[in-house]
């Protein structure tokens, strides 16, 4: 059995061609692979990955397992799969579920991914799973980089309006926004989660009561999210993403529960699914 395992991200994508014993035969990276954002670009990225990994192999004899964002909308998924090579078998799971399987090695476990956005998954002993959050920066992503950045931005603008007094955080964020001469509107125009999340380093680099409150608030939201995963005694909780190192300790204190580093990555999760060592994604 050969498995082509793909971690399809919105910024970049990674893939490995793996033998049945888990040996890595080839690996590659490419660009964005989120079909809900751009089907053509996502398909081109997957073709790039296969071209780099599949030399000498026939796709029609290989299992593709792809964990990716934007794969849950049926018409989008169908259009994407129609634009890539036809594999012997295709397994599509969410990116968070693939990461969950990699984190816990396919055993029942829970995972929070906190970066620009936030999503959480839990795998039960019967092979079913649940997802919490993942609603995007407008509807959810509480405790994410976008959430932190938005609070830092609003704080700086409140200082600019002379509603509250300045502090080190507001000064740094005002500089980043170009808000000294009330031109922050240029920075805000077309605002999205990535731009908001770019303010997180300023929150970390300017400790003050406000930045502390923002970080603690993020940890409290993520601790509550962990609670929504129905963490039975003995179930391991993992955390991944760009905010993991910053917030892991705070969440562990709030939960009274260790928050662990994933054992393996999402590509390994795809391999475990493709090889039958872990269940395909199935909602509880």
N, C-alpha and C positions, 0 to 999 in steps of 0.2 A: 504494500500500500504506500503510495506517495501522496502527500498532502501539500497543497499550496496554501499557506496560511497568511492572511493579510490583516494588518491593523490599519484600518482606513480612517484617517483623521481629517479634520477640516483644514489643517495647515499643512500637514505632510502625511505621507503613508509609508508603511514598512511592510516587507514581506519576507518569508522564508519558504523555500522548498524543502520539505522534511521527509525522511524515510520513516517507515513504520516503527522503527526502534527509537525515533526521536532525533536521529542524527541530522544535522543541518547540511544539506547538499548545496544550497546557494541562498544568498540573501541580497536584498536591494532596498533602496529608498526611492521615493518619488514625491510628487507634489500633492496638492489637496485631493481628497477622494471622498467628498460628501455629495452624493447625487441630488440631495434636496436643495443644495445651493447651485450646482452646475453639473448636470448629467454628463455633458460632453467632456468636461474637464476631469470628472471622476473616472469616467471610462478610459480616458487617455492615460491617466495615472496607473490604472490597473494594467492596461496593456503594456505600459513601460515596465512595470514590475515583473510581469510575466516574460517579457522579452529578455530581461536581465537574468531571470532565474530559470526559465524553461528551456534553455538551449539543449537540443537533443532529446526533448521529451514531448510527447503528444498530450495536449490538454485533455483529449477525449478519454484518457486512461487515468486521470488524476482527480482527486477530490479537492475542490476549492472550499475553504471555510473562511469567510470574511466577517470581521466584526467592525461595524462602522456606524457612524452617525448618519441620520437621514435615510436609513434603509427600511424604515417601518411603514412608509407610505407605499402601498402596493403598486400604483401606476408608475411612480418614480423608480422603485426597485425593478420593475419589469423592464422599463426603458433602459436602465443601467445594465442589467444582465444581458439584454439583447445586443448591446454594443461592445461586449467583451467576448473573449474566446469561450467556446462551449466546452465545459468540463464534464467529466463523467458524472459527477455529483456536485451540487452546489448547496452549501449550508450558509445561511445568512443569519447573523445574530447582531444584537446591538453592541456598540463598542464597550459600553459599561459592563455588559454581561461577559464578554470575552475577557475583560480585565478581571472581573470577579473570579472566573474559573482559573485564570492564571495565578491570582493572588493566593487562593486557597488550595491550589492543586486539584480542583474538581470536587473537593469535600464541601459539605455544608458550611457556609461562611457568609460574612457580610463585608461590603466594601463601600467606602465613600470616596468619590473622586472630586477633588476641589481644586480647580484652577481658575480659568476665566469664568467658567460656569460650574455647576454642581449637579451631580447625579449620584444616587445610591442604589445598590442592589443587594438582595439577600437570596441565597440558594438554600432550599429546604431539603430534608432527607429524602423526600419523595420525588425529587428531581424538578419540582416546580420552583419558580422564583418570583420575586416582586421587585418593582422599581419605584423609587420615590424621587421627587423633584425631576430635574431634567427639563423643566418647562421653558427654559430660556430666560434671558436677563430681564425681560419685561414682566413675565408672569411668575417667575420663580428665581432659581439660582441664589437663594438666600445663603449668605456666608461666603459667596464666591469672590473672585478678584474683581468682577464687575460691580458686585454689591459693595465691596470695600471702597472701590474707586469712586462710586457715585456718592457715598457718604463723605468722602474726603473733598470732592468737588463742591457739594452743597455747603459744607462747612466753610470752605474758602470763599464762596460767593456770599454767604451770610456775613462774613467778616468784611468783605468788600462793600456791602450795603450798610456797614456800621451798625448791624444788629447785635453783634457779639464782638468781644475784643480779639485782637490778633494773637497768634501763637506761632511756634516754629512750623507746625504743619500747614497752617493757612498760608504762611509766607511762601513755603516751598511749592505748594500747589498753585498759588496765584501766579508764580513765575512760570510754571509749566503750562498754565492755561493762557498766559499772556493777558492776565486780568488786571494788571496794574493800571492800564488806561481804559478799562471797561471794554476791551475787545475780546473778552472770553467767548462771546457769541461765535466767533470764527472757529474756535476750538470745539465748541459744542455742536455746531452745524454738522448734520450727518452723523451724530454720535452713535457709537455702537459699543458692544461689550469689550472688544479688544482695547479700544482707546481708554475706556474707564479703567480696565485692569492695569493699564500702563502706569497708573498712579499708585499702585500698591507699594512699589519700592520707596516712594516718598513717605508713605505711612510708616513703613518699617524703619526708615532712616531718621525720622523726626519724632522721637519718643516725647510724649506729652500726655496730659490727661485725656485729650480728645482722641489721639491715635490709639491709646490704650483702650478706651471705651469702644472704638470701632473694631479693634481686633478681638476684644472679649465678646462683643456682640456677634461677630462672625462665628466664634467658637461656640457660643450658646445656641445659635441656629443649627450648626452642624451636629452638636450634641443631641438636640431635639430630633434632628433627622435620623440619627442613629437609633434613637428610641422608637421611631416609626418603622424600623426594620424588624421589630419583634425579636430582640436579641435574647434568646433563651440562654440559660446558664451553660457555659462551656463553648458557646459559639464564638469563634474568633472574629474580631472586627479589624479590618485592614483599612488603610488610607493611602491614596495615591494622588498625584497631581501637584501642580506648582506650589500650592499652599500647605502641602502635607507637613513639611518640616517645621513650618511656622506655627501651625495650629494643632498638631498632633498632641503635644503635651497638655495644652489647655483643655482639649476635648477629653483626654484621659482623666484629668482631674474632675471635670464636670460629670462624667459618666461613672467614675469609679471603676473603670474597665480599661484594660490595656488597648491601645490603638497601634496596630502592628504595621510594619513595612511589608508590602506584597512579596511573596516568595518568588514568583515569576511574573512575566509580563503578559499582555493581551495576546501576543502571537502564540505563546505557549498555551494560553487558554484555547485559542482556535485549534491548535494541534490536538489537545485533549478531547475536544468536541469531535473533531474529524475522525479521530481514531477510536471513538466510542468509549473513551475512559471518563467522559463527563457528558451529562445530558445536553441536548439541544435546548435552546431557550423556550420555556413553556410557562405562561403566566399562571400563578396560583389562583 
